[in-house]
Amino acid sequence: MPRNNQGRLDNKPETGADAPPQNANALLNFVTPTEFVELPTKGKFYSQNHPLKDAETVEIKFMTAKETDLLTSKTLLKKGVAIDRMIESVLVDKSIKVRDLFIGDKNSILIAARISGFGASYDANITCKNCGQVGEQHFNLQEVVRKEVDDDIEFTENGTFFVDLPSSKIRAECKLLTGADEDWLMKKVEKKRKLKLAESLLTDQLKLIIVSLEGVTERGPVENFVDVMPAKDSNYLRKEYDRLKPDIDLSYLFECESCDASNTVNIPFSTNFFWPE
């Protein structure tokens, strides 16, 4: 949703011998255009003191050479923070912290920033699930739709919601995962891989999602329950979380040219998403 930025420009010409040329004046007064990006969460999951609480959109500026520098910085790429720094740079409201954004909202900003910087056309390699053949597929990012929050969900003042577990009959208070939560999970997976320990991504994720159980907020009892909760409950909770979480719908019907099979795939964020050839 591009913003009308004309009113933000001061185009009154200067007079007198020291006035800069008209073209120079236009350059000096140029303001980077901005747009409002729709948030899949509609701001419903944020706590009361968050700047995006109940906000349906967020204002970002179009990508510039500055953001391209951030995306190509070897130092930032090595640290794995290049994309977060880019998002931080395009956000107009600097009180918004990228790590506190819910993943669906962050994905929505990513798509909008990519379109403003490099256009909506995106090519990526897709592997056919039927024959294994790899083929290049063209995507139009303007066609990506948002899976928004269900209006029937009841929220607490902190933006959490409740799921009743079918087997144990326990009521779980849950929250959406943020970028910070996602980073923590990936670092834990990498640490266990280095130590050659068994992965526990599913239970680790549930421990982050669950805020309280029957009003109990102490992390010890909550995490102990997650370790022993019935499989029926854990499967139900994961499915409910996936059903309820607002996000970007990246599903796409891919038709393989080699075997004519149709596959539903997710549009991948491959290396040329922000670094197109």
Secondary structure as GFF3:
##gff-version 3
##sequence-region A 1 277
A	DSSP	three_ten_helix	6	8	.	.	.	ID=ss1
A	DSSP	alpha_helix	22	28	.	.	.	ID=ss2
A	DSSP	beta_strand	34	38	.	.	.	ID=ss3
A	DSSP	beta_strand	57	61	.	.	.	ID=ss4
A	DSSP	alpha_helix	65	72	.	.	.	ID=ss5
A	DSSP	alpha_helix	74	79	.	.	.	ID=ss6
A	DSSP	alpha_helix	82	90	.	.	.	ID=ss7
A	DSSP	three_ten_helix	98	100	.	.	.	ID=ss8
A	DSSP	alpha_helix	103	118	.	.	.	ID=ss9
A	DSSP	beta_strand	121	127	.	.	.	ID=ss10
A	DSSP	beta_strand	134	140	.	.	.	ID=ss11
A	DSSP	three_ten_helix	141	143	.	.	.	ID=ss12
A	DSSP	beta_strand	145	147	.	.	.	ID=ss13
A	DSSP	beta_strand	161	164	.	.	.	ID=ss14
A	DSSP	beta_strand	171	174	.	.	.	ID=ss15
A	DSSP	alpha_helix	179	194	.	.	.	ID=ss16
A	DSSP	alpha_helix	201	209	.	.	.	ID=ss17
A	DSSP	beta_strand	210	213	.	.	.	ID=ss18
A	DSSP	alpha_helix	219	228	.	.	.	ID=ss19
A	DSSP	alpha_helix	231	244	.	.	.	ID=ss20
A	DSSP	beta_strand	247	249	.	.	.	ID=ss21
A	DSSP	beta_strand	251	255	.	.	.	ID=ss22
A	DSSP	beta_strand	262	266	.	.	.	ID=ss23
###
